[in-house]
């Protein structure tokens, strides 16, 4: 039976080069709105994995938008979830974004007047494979064909990150998390960035201008009153003029 499993896995590896691709894409707007898009496609052999991935996302996010995807021999789904602000996104119940004591702190948001500071400290824990079992080693060869990227788009350049790749002047960050699925390596995601509150900044600027204008107006009025007093005083001293 073990020999049969080995040949079955070997056949799958040979026929499923690049058998599975996934991408988790988070786009954060300068208003704080968040759109999370999860795309997972693969060959028919792993249709069960793809269906389960969709099912798990929909169970915790029944309002998510689901779109079927077909790319050549690949098929799968794109699941899009909208959050009105970072607080709602941070409160989601998706395991990969949760804090785990002693391992990661999840998503932390520090509110400020001009901007909110956001910090991602996430951990994709590796899947250990027992290489002493030849069948398991063949399974690892199959997993080695997996492509899985985690991409975050932010409105302003990141303050700091450990991203594998950065583009768009530090506003698009990509991590390759396939190693966590392939050889048991934990993948840490660290990112710090700001979301500026444009309404508060504009209101503060406008209010500052009003205050400055008010101070200038009052100073001018004080000068005018002082000049009027001097003129009246001079007229009192020279009643014939």
HELIX and SHEET records of a PDB file:
HELIX    1   1 UNK A    2  UNK A   15  1                                  14    
HELIX    2   2 UNK A   44  UNK A   46  5                                   3    
HELIX    3   3 UNK A   47  UNK A   60  1                                  14    
HELIX    4   4 UNK A   86  UNK A   90  1                                   5    
HELIX    5   5 UNK A   95  UNK A   97  5                                   3    
HELIX    6   6 UNK A  134  UNK A  143  1                                  10    
HELIX    7   7 UNK A  178  UNK A  182  1                                   5    
HELIX    8   8 UNK A  198  UNK A  237  1                                  40    
SHEET    1   A 7 UNK A  65  UNK A  71  0                                        
SHEET    2   A 7 UNK A  74  UNK A  83 -1                                        
SHEET    3   A 7 UNK A  34  UNK A  42 -1                                        
SHEET    4   A 7 UNK A  20  UNK A  28 -1                                        
SHEET    5   A 7 UNK A 147  UNK A 153  1                                        
SHEET    6   A 7 UNK A 172  UNK A 176 -1                                        
SHEET    7   A 7 UNK A 165  UNK A 167 -1                                        
SHEET    1   B 4 UNK A 106  UNK A 110  0                                        
SHEET    2   B 4 UNK A 115  UNK A 124 -1                                        
SHEET    3   B 4 UNK A 187  UNK A 196 -1                                        
SHEET    4   B 4 UNK A 160  UNK A 161 -1                                        
END                                                                             
